[in-house]
Amino acid sequence: MRAFASAADLADKEQTLEVLGDGVYALTAEGDPNVGAIEGEDFLVCFEAMATPVAARGWLARLREHTAKPVRYLVLSHYHAVRVLGASAFDAEVIIAHDNTRGLIAERGQQDWESELARMPRLFRDPASIPGLTWPTTTFSDRLTIHLGGTRGELVLAYCGRGHTEGDIVAWLPGQKILFAGDLVEAQAALYTGDAFHADWAGGTLDEVAAFGAESLIGGRGAVAHGRDAVDAAIAQTRDFLATMRAEVGTVHAGGGTLREAFAAAHGALEARYGRWPIFEHCMPFNVSRLWDELSGIERPVIWTAERDREVWSQLQD
Ligand SMILES: [Zn+2]
């Protein structure tokens, strides 16, 4: 049997800090979850919080080589543990997420924490440093604009519809045409769709993401997409990954086949193009399981627990 999820992925990744424009920062790490920051006139907006406060402090130390401004806003793109549980390190005045994200944290945040810790232990640097679940202090349903002050313009936080989860938001800098897309777009990294709404994501949600017309895009994982061609390619890759899964799993489901057959079909169709990208093998059992449920009329993703993770894994990835 394959090693469970990313449990055997223990080699540190190289972190790269890029300055994308005046006061706009992105930290990527060879397929590990990306984070970012945007300078206001006298404050910072940080985007995503990493898995633990100790991991987040490493990122903040890099950021502090460029700016000493305090973090006023911490924006969480969605509820997943590896994005939110480092929040306490930021000492942010305001923690912002989508209304649905607050609900998901209340409903399944604890189970998700345990699930993700077992799936991706390397990302949880010093897990004992996590003080508890991260709760947003401000949530919104459609749009929220942060005025950055001076001549820095504004940062628009927007909900584009259900996608990677039911509460993903993006951060858009209209002046510099830079989009922090969270896990709604991956650039040369596999998609995780275990909590997704595949039909919505592949359709209207990605249409809304594309409509920003970004010239730089920071996805959830993978390199920064520089230029319209690279942005379009990242969005197209995300759409293709979803479309291929929907076609393959949909055919087996409609034909009265089994979940294992659907897994084999989707894995086979995606492997040549995406099989060497980060977390592909880790994600596929959870992806196909959720898509199968979606096709079966189960509206909201079933809660992943550490125990259910192992059951699905042994059913499909052996
Ligand atoms: Zn996620």
Residues whose N, C-alpha, C, O or C-beta is under 5 A from the ligand:
A	BS01	ZN	H80 D183
